[in-house]
């Protein structure tokens, strides 16, 4: 009995010593970075992280960045990037290892995308791990409500958990701005909301210089952060135009196949209703007159609530010729679409279908000049389908 007690006491002592050493090592690691930026929000975090890194790097600031999500990436000061291989579920503790890697790479600035959802983990990510100088909130939307909800106010409260102490927060306009103001006041952090009066006026020509479809509000936030750190607009934009798009970025793909002229837009990463509607409105405005619209809707069995909410949103849109359901758990979206969809929209359920079958069926169903928007969820067959369509675009017949 005594030997067992002694063993556990020694084990506990070793653990305490180890954690104490790790604590001081982490403090030393943090001091290495003159600039620490924490990017948070519902949508656009990965893109903003990349844009800020690119803008700072263009100004000669050695900057390391890390994005999270389905395809998490480490982006090195030279612009090269590597996928993050995980064993098991993602954990905010991986951010500690990321900081160590950034230090080894001799980065003087670090831009980290927040990977936490629950308020307690968001607080730990900021207050215990990153301790950022600048915080960024891209937007606040009704997503991940099962963890951060159930209301938009709750989501705002959750995101406010990661606001830095004695720093500065940049945010696009949000509904519950009062929550951000209160949190910033409590933490002695300066808040800057980018409104129409203080935004950078980015021209259409400047937006056209991106190799992918970037959102203007993302560029505005990234420019504001770069400006705060002394990087001028021209230099920052020059770097941003060179940045690699995130794997979930909107990249239109043109496919010519057996007489069909198809534009496919991968918007599966935008899996909340508000973001999806914005994409639909803008893309429809560009192509509605000359092309017929279709939706490729990827569902997930473990995201049935999200599928139903997305279906509710899609059902309100005008001008959809047909909706193609793929993935798993399509019955939830199918039920909502059949009940809510406007007359004239055809619904096809291709649950569990193979990639070849989906593509052949798409080509068969769409009209000669068409555009297809991929929505729902990027994971699973969604990612595979996007790559499949890219390959078809490079070998069009």
N, C-alpha and C positions, 0 to 999 in steps of 0.2 A: 504493500500500500504506500509506504513511504517512498519507495523507488519510483512508483508511478507519479506521485505528487511532485517529486523532484524533477522528473522528466518533463512534465507539463510546465513547471516553473521555468526551467531552462529554455524550453521552447518559446514560452511567452517572452522571456528576456531577450532571446535572439531576435524575435519578431519586433520588439520595441526598438532594439538597437538598429535593426535593418531599416525600419520606417523612419527613424530619426535621421539616419544617414541620407536616406532618399529625400527627406524634406529639405535638408540643407543643400544637397546636390541640386535639387530643383530650383531652390532660391538662387543659387549661383548661376544656373542656366538662364533663368529669367533676366538676370542683370546683364546678360550678354547682348540682349536685343534692345536697341535704342527706341525702336518703334514696334508696338504690339497692337494689332488690329483684330477685333472679333466681329465677324459678320453673322448676323442673325436675321430672322424673318420667316415668312411662310414660303414665298417663292422668290427665285432669282438669286439665292445666296451664292451658289457655285459660280454663276456668271460674274457677280460683283466681286467675289474673291479673286477671280482670274483677272478682271479688269484693273483692280487696284494694284495687284502685283505687277502687271504689265506696265502700268503708268509709272510706278515707282522705279522699276528696273530701267525704263527708258531714260530716267533722270540720273542713272548711275548709282542708285541705291540697291545694294545687294539684298534681294528680297526672296524669301522662301514662303510658299503658300501650301495650304492643304484644303482640299475640298472633300466633302463627304457624300453620302447618298448611295445609290445603287452601284456606282462605279467611282469609289473614292480614289483620289489622286494626291500624290505629293508633287509639287512643282518646284523645281530647283532654281537657284539664282540665274543659271544660264538658259532657263526656259525649257529644259528637258523635263520630262515627267514620268513617273512610275505609278502603276496601280498599287493600291494597298491590299495586300493579301491578309485576310482575317481567318482565324480559326475560332469558330463559335460565333456568338452574337457580338455585335459592335459594343464597345465600352468607351466611356469618356476618358478612361485611363490611357487609352492609346495616344491621347493628345500629349501626354508627358513624353512618350517616346518620340513623337513628332518633333517636339521642341529640342530634344537631344540631337536628333538628326540635323535639324536646322542649324544648331550650334556647330556641329562638325563641318557643315558646309560653309561656315563662316558668314552666315547671313546676318545683316545688321537690322533687318526688318522682317517681321513675320505677319502673315495674313492668314487667319484661321477661320474656317467656316464652322459655326456652332453645330455640333452633332447631337445635342441633347434635345429632348422634347419635354419631359416632366420638369416642372419648375425647380424642384430640389436639385436635379442634375444640371439644369441650366445655371443655377446659382453656383454650384460646385465648379462647373466648367470655367466660369468667369472668376469668381471670388477666390477659388483655391488653386486653380491650375494656370490660367492665362494671365489674369490681372492686367487686362489690356489698358492702353492709353486712349484708344479710340474704339467706340462701338458703332455698329451699323445695323439698322433695322430696315430691310428692303420693303416690307409691307406686312400687313396683318390681315389674314384671310381665314375663312372657315374651313380649316383642314386639320387633320389629326385631332378631331374633336373628342375622340375616345380617351385621349391622354391630356389634352390641353383645354378642352371645352368644359361644359357644353356650349357656351356662348362666345361670341366674338370678344366680349369684355374679358372673359376668362383667358382667351388666347393672348390678348394684350398683356394681361397680368403675368402670364407664364413667360412671355418674351422679355418683359421688363426685369425678370430675375437675373438676366445676363448683362444688364447695363453696368458699365465700369464705374469704379469709385474714383472721384477726383480726376475725371477725364472729360471726354467730349463724345456726345452721341449724335450721329447723323441719321435722319429718318425721312422717308417719303411720308406724305400726309396719311394719317390713320384716323379711324372713326373715334376711338377713345384716346385722343391726344392727352387728355387730363391725366391718364394713368402714367404716361411717359414723363410728363412734367413733374408729377409728384415723386416718382422714383428718382428722377435726376436731382431734384431738390434735396431729397434725403441723402443722396450719395455725393452731393456737391459736384455734380457733373453738369457741364454746359450742354444744352439741347439746341440743335439746329434742325428745324423741319424745312425741307426743301419745297417751298411753295412756288407758284407761278412768278412771284416777284424776285425770288433769290436763286432760282434755278439757272443753270447754264443754258443759254439758248442754242441748242444743238440743231444744226440745219439738216435737211433731208440729204443733202450732198455728203455731209459728214457721216451720217448713218449708213449711206450706201457704200462707204469704204470698208465696212465690216464684211468678212467673207461668209458670214452666216447672219441669220435674222436676230439681231440684238434688240432688246427693249430700251427705249429712250430713257426711261426712269432709272434703269440700272446704270447706264452711262453717266447720268446726272449725279448719282450718289458717288460713283467711283471718282468722278472729276472733283467733287466737293472734298473728298478725303485727300486726294492728291494735292489739291490747292491748299488745304490746311497744312500739309507737310512741305509746302514751298515749291511744288512742281507746277509749272505753268501749263495752261490748257493745251497749247500746241504740242508740247513734249509728251504730256500724258496721253492725248489722243493718238499720237503717232505710235506709242507703245501698244495701246489698246487695239489698234487696227491690226497689229501683228500677232496678237494673242491667239492661241489655239482655242477653239470653242469647246465648251464642256460637252461630254458625251450625250447629255440630254438637251443640247441646244437645238433650236429650230433650224433645220437644214433642209430646204426644199430640194427634192430629187426629181429630175425629169426622166420619164421612162417612155420610150417609143417601142411598142410591141404589137406586131401584127396589125398595123394601121391605127392603133390607139395612141393618142398623145396625152400622157398622164403626168400631172404634177402631184407628187406626194410630199406632204409636210408632216414630219415627225413632231407631234406636240404631246406625246405621251408623258413627258416629264411634268407637264403642267396639269396635275391631276386634281385641281380644285375648280369649282364652278366658275368663280370670278376670272381666274387666269384663262381658263378655256374659252369663256365668252369673249374676252378681249381679243384673243387670237382669231376666233371665228369672225368677229366683226371686221377686224382689219384685213384678214385674208379674203373675206367675201367681197369687201369693197374693191379689192384689186382685181378679182377674177370672176365675179358673179356674172358679168355681161357675156363673157366669151366662153365660159366653161361651166359644166354641170358639177354640182357639189355632192360629195359622198363622205361618209364618216366610217372609219375603221376603228372599232371600239374594243380595246383589249380589257377583259375582265379578270379578276382574281377571286378565287373562292374565299380567301381570307380577308377580302376587302369588300364584302357584300354591301355594307352601308354606303361606302364611297361609290360603288357602281350604281346603286339606286339613286344617289344624289346627282351623279353625273348624268344619268339617264333623264332625270327630271329637268335638268338644264337643257340638254340637247333637244328634248321634246318641244321646247319653246321656240326653237329656231325655224326661220322660214327658209325655203329654197333648198332643202335637202332632198335629193333624189332617192337615196337609199342609205341604210345603216347596216354595216356588217359587224356582227358580234363574233369575237374570237377569244381564246383563252379558256379559263375555267370559271365555273359559277355564273354562267351567262344568264341563268334563269331570273336572277334578281333584276338585271337591267332589262331583260326581255319583257318581263311582267310590267314594269314601269312604262316602257316605250309603247307597248301595245295599248296601255290604258291612257297615256297622256299625249302621244305623238299626234301631230297635225295630219290631216288627211293628205294622201298623196305620197307620203314617205314609205318606202318599202323596207322591211326588216328581214335580214337574213341571219340565221343562227348557225355559225360554223364552229361551235364549241368542240375543242379537242382535235380539230382538223390539222393535218400536216401543212407545212409551209408551201409545198408545191401545189397542193389542192387549193389553199387560200388564194395564192397568186393567180392560178388558172381561172378560178371562179371570179376574182376581181376583174380580170381582163375580159371575161365573158360578159359581165354585168354592166360595166361602165360604158358610157358613150364615147364617141370618137375623141372629143376634146373634154377632158374632165380634170378635176382636182380632188384628191382624197386627203383628208386630215386624219392623222392617227391620234386617237385620244384614249384616255383611261388610265393605264399604268404601264410604265416602261419595263417592269420586271417580267421575267419568264419569256413567253413567246413574243411579247412586245418587242424586246431587244433583238431577238432572233429575226423577227419579221422586218424590222428596220434595216438590219444588215443584209437580209435577203433582197430587199427592194433596191438597196444601194448597188448590190452586185448585178442585179438585173439592169439597172440604169447604165452600168459600164459595158454591158453586153446586149444592148437593145437590138431588136430585130425589126 
